[in-house]
Amino acid sequence: MCSSLLPTVGVISCSALRGQLPRTDADKAYALNISYSFLCMFIGLIDGDGYIAIIKAHQRDNITIRLVLSLEQKELPMLEYLQSVLKIGSITQYPKINKVKFIINRTDLQEIVFPLMNHHHLFFLTLTRPLQYNKAIYVLTQPISQFSKIPEVIPVAPGVVAELTASEYLLLDFFNH
């Protein structure tokens, strides 16, 4: 059963679903067939050119969480490929500033991206991305709905890796992908 392999991280907000139902096990099954090499490359792209935004929603104290991969306009075909494989997210083009962004919303992070990372034991390697990931996991798994209630100091979630030595990086299976 897929739910035991790809469990949703935290609880999906009814308002986030906007009248839709959460993904079923069958809806998530495709994600388990995404190649390990692809996922390693995707996580590496996020590490280098992406970020996990945890921000205060407009005019309210609600929390918005999304993953953004921002590249030059010429990289649009690659972002379209990523979207076609992952079957999530949206692409927004900003031709005046020569940017294109692949944006993955909170629900897709909870149901697909973060569960896939957990399933394959993938994690971010830069200094900033693990902190963003840890904060996102904390917010998703705690009963917090207001941005102002996010604590300054957040405990490290299971699976979040701090710093590694150079030789430890080289031993990571996914590092070579």
C-alpha positions in Angstrom: 0.0 0.0 0.0 1.4 3.4 -1.0 0.4 5.3 2.1 2.9 3.3 4.2 5.6 4.1 1.6 4.7 7.7 0.9 2.9 9.1 4.0 1.7 12.7 3.9 3.9 15.0 6.0 1.6 16.7 8.5 -2.1 17.3 8.0 -3.5 18.8 4.8 -5.6 21.9 5.5 -9.1 21.6 4.1 -8.8 25.2 2.8 -5.6 24.3 0.9 -7.5 21.7 -1.0 -10.0 24.2 -2.3 -12.8 21.7 -2.7 -10.6 18.8 -3.9 -9.9 15.6 -2.0 -6.4 14.7 -0.7 -4.4 12.4 -3.0 -5.2 8.7 -2.5 -2.7 5.9 -2.5 -3.4 5.3 -6.1 -2.8 9.0 -6.9 0.6 8.9 -5.3 1.7 5.5 -6.8 3.2 7.2 -9.9 5.7 9.1 -7.6 7.3 5.8 -6.5 8.3 5.1 -10.1 10.2 8.4 -10.4 13.8 7.3 -10.8 16.2 7.8 -7.9 18.7 9.5 -10.3 16.1 12.0 -11.3 15.2 12.8 -7.7 18.9 13.2 -6.7 19.3 15.6 -9.6 16.1 17.5 -8.6 17.2 17.8 -5.0 20.6 19.1 -6.2 18.9 21.7 -8.4 16.9 22.9 -5.4 20.0 23.0 -3.3 21.7 25.2 -5.8 19.0 27.3 -7.5 15.9 26.9 -5.3 14.6 27.7 -1.9 11.8 26.7 0.4 9.8 29.8 1.3 8.0 30.0 4.6 6.3 33.3 4.6 3.4 35.2 6.1 0.4 35.2 3.8 -0.9 38.6 2.6 -2.6 40.7 5.2 -3.2 37.7 7.4 -1.0 35.8 9.8 -1.4 32.5 8.0 1.6 30.6 6.8 2.5 30.1 3.1 5.0 27.3 2.3 6.2 26.7 -1.2 9.3 25.5 -3.0 10.7 27.7 -5.7 13.2 26.8 -8.4 14.2 30.0 -10.1 16.3 29.9 -13.4 17.0 32.0 -16.5 14.4 32.0 -19.2 16.5 29.7 -21.4 16.1 26.9 -18.9 12.3 26.8 -19.4 12.4 23.4 -21.3 14.2 21.9 -18.3 11.6 23.2 -15.8 8.9 21.9 -18.1 10.6 18.5 -18.0 10.8 18.5 -14.2 7.1 19.4 -14.0 6.2 16.6 -16.5 8.0 14.0 -14.5 6.9 15.1 -11.0 3.3 15.9 -12.2 3.1 18.8 -9.7 3.8 22.5 -9.5 3.3 25.4 -11.8 5.7 27.4 -14.1 5.6 31.2 -14.2 7.7 33.2 -16.7 9.1 36.7 -16.1 10.5 37.7 -19.5 11.3 41.3 -18.5 13.8 40.0 -15.9 14.8 36.9 -17.9 13.5 34.5 -15.2 11.3 31.5 -15.1 10.1 29.8 -11.8 8.9 26.3 -11.1 6.7 26.7 -8.0 5.5 23.7 -5.9 2.8 24.5 -3.4 2.5 23.3 0.2 0.1 20.4 -0.5 2.4 19.0 -3.2 5.3 19.3 -0.8 3.4 17.5 1.9 2.1 14.7 -0.4 4.8 14.2 -3.0 8.2 16.0 -2.6 8.9 15.6 1.1 7.6 12.0 1.3 9.8 11.1 -1.7 12.8 12.6 0.1 12.0 10.6 3.2 11.4 7.4 1.2 14.7 7.7 -0.6 16.7 9.1 2.4 17.5 12.2 0.4 18.5 15.5 2.0 19.9 18.9 1.1 23.6 19.5 1.3 24.1 23.3 1.4 24.0 25.3 4.7 20.7 27.2 4.0 18.4 24.6 2.4 18.5 22.1 5.4 17.4 25.0 7.7 14.5 25.9 5.4 13.5 22.2 5.1 13.7 21.7 8.9 11.5 24.8 9.4 9.0 23.6 6.8 8.8 20.1 8.4 8.3 21.7 11.9 5.5 24.0 10.7 3.8 21.1 8.8 3.9 18.7 11.7 3.0 21.0 14.6 -0.4 22.6 15.3 0.7 26.0 14.1 -1.4 28.0 11.7 -0.2 31.5 12.4 3.1 32.8 11.2 3.7 34.8 14.4 3.5 31.5 16.4 6.6 30.0 14.6 9.3 29.9 17.3 12.7 31.5 16.7 14.5 28.3 17.6 13.2 25.2 16.0 14.3 21.7 17.1 16.0 19.6 14.4 13.5 17.2 12.8 14.4 13.5 12.2 16.1 13.1 8.9 17.6 16.6 8.8 21.3 16.3 8.4 23.5 19.1 9.7 27.0 19.4 8.3 29.1 16.6 6.9 32.8 16.4 6.3 34.2 16.4 2.8 34.9 12.6 2.9 31.3 12.0 4.3 29.9 13.8 1.3 31.8 11.6 -1.1 30.3 8.5 0.6 26.7 9.5 0.0 25.0 7.3 -2.6 23.0 10.2 -4.0 26.0 12.6 -4.2 27.2 10.9 -7.3 23.9 11.6 -9.1 
